[in-house]
Each structure stands twice: as structure tokens, then as C-alpha cells.
Amino acid sequence: MRRSRTAGHHVGVAIVGAGQAGLAVGYYLARSGVDFLLLERTDQIGTSWARRWDSLRLFTPARHDALPGLAFPGEPWAYPGKGDVAAYLAEYATHHRLPVRTGAHVVRLAGQSGAFNLQLASGEAITARRVVVATGAFGAPFTPAWADRLDPDVVQVHTDAYRNPGQVPTGTVLVVGGGNSGFQVSHELAQAGRRVHLSEGTRLRTLPQQILGRDLFWWLTTTRAIHAPAGSLVGRRLRANEPVIGSSRRALHRAGVTFHSRATTAEGNRVDFADGATLQVDAVVWATGYRHDDNWVTIPGALDKNGALCTDDGTTPVPGLHTIGRPWQRDRGSSLLGYVARDASRLAARLGNATQTGPVTEPEVPAPEHRRHAGGESS
């Protein structure tokens, strides 16, 4: 891994974020000879994975977790843990000698195509002809506003900060959010002896990890459903019916988990639900996902009313400013470790061609009513 360079320098392409999406774009840009720099806010590549909860395992097997140019180590049908992913990403950057600058927290992006200005927390400024926002699927942890109405003695932890059951006191625990994270954490807490209740805003379907002896992602890859464009009939159906993978309500019921409807408000140590039920709690685990906070981008017209970049298939309203790695940016695989390479290859080709041909001539993003916004998925 090449660490960079002199203060105040100029690059052809600045990639903000050196997670899986940014690294994949970097791989293709390096092969095409484009001058670029990866800017990683933390001091080590893979931190966003390393800080997830201890027992987390991917629901994609290792054979479907590789980035371009380097196989994911281990048994192909095993399910890697968070540490395996963090180590792989660090090795990937080193293996391909990608120009990564760690500890480079971009706090402001201004300017325009051909002359973007990236201000770092250190005070350094970097200019770039083009910019790729590769900050990934995990933005700012989201909790509802009424969380503040819970008493201070009610322990609250978002899954972003959750590591293991030791953080959660004995007693009644409410997990809010019925997605993959909510199911997995609920099951772990119940097995650790907590009295667990799970609030589902939407009752998602559950799918087993294996169907007819084959891993679910073998089926999705073989049928190419994983690559169905977001706007296609298959893509729309998949997006509207995001499943919980590898967990089931039956398994959680057996572990002692009690299910509730959407949590709507709280007062003291009481949480109220949409169906009129209430629950006295000792702790709440928020499995409520993330929201993109892109307010560090100060270019007029780049953000929606919620402070997230407006993007359609990786293109923003600002010529020369792109995104990569966001949920459903192009298809179901856009934010997944082993599938983001397709989007990265397309984007790198676009960036390489534009760098060689001169002025930016990209088409404008569709009108707002047709535009997909780059918000985070909630669990």
C-alpha cells in the first residue's frame, strides 16, 4: 500500500472512503493508469468491519466475497466473520499497492468538475478533477427522536456500537428493528439469558441460508437476480421484499423472543407499540439502520432535503461527482462485498475515458421525481 503524498497536491480522481467499494474502483483505475488517491478517514483499512459486533458473520459465503484480483481466503462455502473481512480489505490494498491515505478525514467538499476542493480535518487541502464518494452503506446510526424520552437508567445501544451481550444488562431488553441485524442480535441476547422482545416495523419475509442444498447466493448469482437493475420488474420486487437471511421467527420464538408491532414512542421506561401494547424495559438495542449524512458536500444542488447525495446509478447532479457502494445504487449487489466490482468496473471505465478525453460531458441526473436518493437502508 502506497501512502501519500505532499500537502496540497492535485489528483485526477479522489476517492473518499477506502472500504470495499472504494478499493474496487481503485483496482480498476490502477489498471487503466489513471492518477487517483483513496482517502480513508480512519487509521486502518477495514475499521468499519472490525468494529461490528463480535459474533457477526457474513450471509454470503467466501466464494462470493472476493474483490477483483484477489480471492477471499478460506473454505469457499464458509461464512467469514467481521475480522476476516477487515483483514482481507487491508491485505487487498497492500497486495495491489493502491495509493491509500489513512487518517484522511474529508470534512468539506466544494468546487466544481475539474476543480474540486477537498478539505481534510488536518487542515490540508487536496484538489481533484473528479471525486467518487465511496463512504459505503453504513452512514450515521439512526435512532428515532423519541429515544430521548426514555429514562437515563434505560441502557440504549445502537447495533453500530453493540459488540456482545455483556453490554446489555439482565432484565427486559427491547430490540427495535426487524431486519437481519435485529434478528441476529435478538437471538444472541436471548441465548445469553436476556428476556428479549423484538419490535418489527414491517414484517419482513425470512429466507433460509440454503435452499435445496445450495446457498441462497448461489441461486441469486446463477439466476442473475442479484444483478437485476433496481428499476426492472425483478429489481423492484426484490427491493420491495428485502428478506431476513438465515434467521427465522420460529428459531427466535424457540429462543424465547417475543414479537411486537412497530415501536411508536416512549415515556420513562415504557415503550408503546402501534397495536396499543406497552412494555417496561431495562434496555433498548436500536437495530434501526443508518442514514447517509453527506452534509460535508457543500456543492449547491448535490444533496436532497435530508442531507444525502442525490444519485442515480452512481451519477449525481454535479458533473464529475460520483457515488459507489450505496444500497441499490444499481442492483442488489451494489453494496455487497463480493458484488460491488460490477459497479466499480463501470464507474472506473467512465472515469478513465473522461480523464483521457478532456472536458466533462456527462448526462444530467433524471428529474427529481425519478431520482433515487442515496439514503441508508434500515434494519
Sequence and secondary structure as in RCSB ss.txt:
>XXXX:A:sequence
MRRSRTAGHHVGVAIVGAGQAGLAVGYYLARSGVDFLLLERTDQIGTSWARRWDSLRLFTPARHDALPGLAFPGE
PWAYPGKGDVAAYLAEYATHHRLPVRTGAHVVRLAGQSGAFNLQLASGEAITARRVVVATGAFGAPFTPAWADRL
DPDVVQVHTDAYRNPGQVPTGTVLVVGGGNSGFQVSHELAQAGRRVHLSEGTRLRTLPQQILGRDLFWWLTTTRA
IHAPAGSLVGRRLRANEPVIGSSRRALHRAGVTFHSRATTAEGNRVDFADGATLQVDAVVWATGYRHDDNWVTIP
GALDKNGALCTDDGTTPVPGLHTIGRPWQRDRGSSLLGYVARDASRLAARLGNATQTGPVTEPEVPAPEHRRHAG
GESS
>XXXX:A:secstr
 B    TT EEEEEEE  SHHHHHHHHHHHHHT  EEEEESSSSTTHHHHTS TT B SS GGG  BTTB   S 
TTS  BHHHHHHHHHHHHHHTT BEEET  EEEEEEETTEEEEEETTS EEEEEEEEE   S  EE   GGGGGB
 TTSEEEETTT  SGGGS SSEEEEE  SHHHHHHHHHHHHTT EEEEE SS   EE SEETTEEHHHHHHHTTG
GG  TTSHHHHHHHHT  EES  HHHHHHHT EEES EEEEEBTEEEETTS EEE SEEEE   EE   TTB  T
TSB TTS BB BTTB SSTTEEE S TTSSSGGGGSTTTTHHHHHHHHHHHHHHHHH S        GGG  B  
    
